[in-house]
Amino acid sequence: MIKPRVRLQPRYLLMLGLLALAWLTLAQTALAQAPDATHIQRITDRLNCPLCQGRTLTECEIPVCVQMKSLIQQKLAAGVSDDEIMQYFVIQYGQQVLNEPTAIGFNLLVWVFPLIGMIAGAIIVAVVLRNVARRKPAEAPAATRPLPEEYLRRVEQELKDF
Amino acid sequence: MDSITTNEEFSAPHEAVVEARPIWRRWLWPGVGLGIVLVFLGLLTLGLRTAGVPGPQAGQPAPDFSLTLFDGKPLSLRQDLAGKVVVVNFWASWCTPCRDEAKLLEQTWQDYRNKGVVFVGINYVDTEPEARAYIQEYHNTYPNGPDLGSKISHQYRVQGVPETFVIDKQGNIVGLPAAGTSSQTPKFTGPVTANQLAALLDQLTQAP
């Protein structure tokens, strides 16, 4: 056993305690300010700009998006839940406002097709690999096959002539 | 030479296994693949058919629509406005050119409301508080409502705001002279001018 060089004295403990307290206070004030911006972004990340292709509300600064973001802030301040806000925007702008389509009905295909594609791809790769593995013994490596006499003779001849 | 003969021996039983597989098993996977492709093509056709519905065309019946106005009342083109000349204006609060025509639209509506003309404002991709503030700011009193889910603007192939369609008493889209060509356009693109609108409405209200 190695003895610790510094023994924990009460004053060290007190200092540590004070540091922890200071850190906690700082962290708490930081957290108290943070939720608004991150909370709004959690929603704007899930919504598309209704006028531009493939851009989320977070990334978009055209007037309607700025208005939408301010509306989200107002609704959050009024105590409206995230889900209710999402629903409100779907009613206003249609399903296409959702960055991730809801997995219901026809939209389910968007989720299912990539999965089917991946499984089909994996099956194709597996089948091809199996066939290659089976066929391999049939093709003896070229190096082990003896060269026909004719070639050997010609090589010898060419070397001699060179 | 030796190795080749051995290989033939190897492959012979394998071939036999393939031959012995029942027909349904041989066709199972190609069948599943074909099925998936067919389903996909079917859905694609369905999607293209819905997308292929023609937009509003000059002289053709105006696509029917209904909306809930900002004051909560429902309004349907075919049911409520049959036999009237209808001016359908797509607008948004964030649209600067819309503000150029806002006062004129209200003024023209006041001038023609007793002559069988109805104005309908359709609020395109907007936010409710700003839209309501806009209506108040310009004292717009004609029926006005949000285009929920952007359904009407899709039907009318709206490409930007403002756009204004005029529908005659028979319910057809009025063809307007297109600048630079002899063909007609089904809509005013950009803010309307007082002369354009008044001349057109005079002509339409007097027509049978």
Interface residues (C-beta under 8 A of the other chain):
Chain A: P50 L51 I62 P63 V64 Q67 M68 S70 L71 Q74 V90 I91 Q92 Y93 G94 Q95 L109 F113 I116 A120 I123 R134 P137 A138 A140 T144 R145
Chain B: S3 I4 N7 F10 S11 H14 W29 G33 I36 F40 L43 A92 S93 W94 V125 D126 T127 E128 P129 E130 P146 L148 G149 S150 K151
